[in-house]
Amino acid sequence: MTKAELVDEVARVVQLTKKQAETIVNIVFDSIVDSLRSGQKIELRGFGSFRLRSRKSRTGRNPKTGEKVEVPSKKIPYFKPGKELKELINKTLGEGEAPGAVGASD
């Protein structure tokens, strides 16, 4: 699902204009980004949480020249799915089925 599809779905379900739905979706995304920037984690019970992980600085290589390059430390956002989300997905897909797998029921 793309952001545009999410906006369309919010507009349809809540019966808003696409512009209003887009504003709501942008506010949610901006709030998540702002919270992560300030070092907070975002926990959506039953859905999952957004957190930051720290990556240490390291020495990398330029793939074209082979020259050593110092890669600085940085923060990486990641999403950890909640237990309920995992259960809902597995219940929907069935045990051991991958999305789009041959024989998967639609």
C-alpha positions as CSV (number, residue, x, y, z in Angstrom):
1,M,0.0,0.0,0.0
2,T,1.3,3.4,-1.0
3,K,0.8,6.6,0.9
4,A,-1.7,7.7,-1.7
5,E,-3.6,4.5,-1.3
6,L,-3.6,5.0,2.5
7,V,-5.0,8.5,2.0
8,D,-7.7,7.2,-0.2
9,E,-8.6,4.5,2.4
10,V,-8.8,7.0,5.2
11,A,-10.9,9.4,3.1
12,R,-13.3,6.5,2.2
13,V,-13.7,5.0,5.7
14,V,-14.0,8.3,7.6
15,Q,-15.9,10.0,4.7
16,L,-13.5,13.0,4.4
17,T,-12.1,14.7,1.3
18,K,-8.8,13.4,0.1
19,K,-7.2,16.7,1.1
20,Q,-8.5,16.3,4.7
21,A,-7.4,12.6,4.8
22,E,-3.9,13.6,3.4
23,T,-3.5,16.2,6.2
24,I,-4.4,13.6,8.8
25,V,-1.9,11.0,7.4
26,N,0.8,13.7,7.2
27,I,0.2,14.7,10.8
28,V,0.6,11.1,11.9
29,F,3.8,10.6,9.9
30,D,5.2,13.9,11.0
31,S,4.5,13.1,14.7
32,I,6.3,9.7,14.4
33,V,9.3,11.4,12.8
34,D,9.4,14.2,15.4
35,S,9.2,11.7,18.3
36,L,12.0,9.6,16.8
37,R,14.1,12.7,16.2
38,S,13.8,13.7,19.9
39,G,14.8,10.2,21.0
40,Q,11.4,8.9,22.0
41,K,10.0,5.5,21.0
42,I,6.4,5.3,19.6
43,E,4.4,2.4,20.9
44,L,1.1,1.6,19.3
45,R,-0.4,-1.2,21.5
46,G,-1.4,-4.2,19.5
47,F,0.3,-2.9,16.3
48,G,3.9,-2.4,17.1
49,S,6.6,0.2,18.0
50,F,9.0,2.5,16.2
51,R,12.4,2.8,17.8
52,L,15.9,4.0,17.0
53,R,19.0,1.8,16.7
54,S,22.5,3.1,16.8
55,R,25.0,2.1,14.2
56,K,28.7,2.5,15.2
57,S,31.1,4.2,12.9
58,R,33.1,1.8,10.7
59,T,35.5,1.6,7.9
60,G,33.9,0.8,4.6
61,R,35.1,0.6,1.0
62,N,34.3,2.6,-2.1
63,P,33.0,-0.1,-4.4
64,K,34.4,1.6,-7.5
65,T,37.9,2.4,-6.3
66,G,38.4,0.0,-3.4
67,E,39.5,3.0,-1.3
68,K,38.9,2.8,2.4
69,V,36.2,5.3,3.6
70,E,35.2,6.1,7.1
71,V,31.4,5.7,7.6
72,P,30.2,7.8,10.5
73,S,27.9,6.5,13.3
74,K,24.2,7.1,12.8
75,K,20.7,6.4,14.1
76,I,18.5,4.0,12.1
77,P,14.7,3.9,12.7
78,Y,13.1,0.4,12.8
79,F,9.7,-1.0,13.4
80,K,9.0,-3.9,15.7
81,P,5.6,-5.5,15.1
82,G,3.4,-6.2,18.1
83,K,2.2,-9.6,19.1
84,E,-1.4,-8.9,18.0
85,L,-0.3,-7.7,14.5
86,K,1.9,-10.9,14.1
87,E,-1.1,-13.1,15.1
88,L,-3.5,-11.3,12.8
89,I,-1.1,-11.6,9.8
90,N,-0.4,-15.3,10.5
91,K,-4.1,-16.0,11.0
92,T,-4.9,-14.4,7.7
93,L,-2.0,-16.0,5.8
94,G,-2.2,-19.4,7.4
95,E,0.7,-21.2,8.9
96,G,3.9,-21.1,6.9
97,E,2.4,-19.3,3.9
98,A,4.2,-16.4,2.4
99,P,2.3,-13.5,0.8
100,G,1.7,-14.2,-2.8
101,A,2.7,-17.8,-2.4
102,V,1.4,-20.3,-5.0
103,G,-1.9,-21.7,-3.7
104,A,-2.4,-18.9,-1.2
105,S,-6.1,-18.1,-0.8
106,D,-7.0,-14.5,-1.8
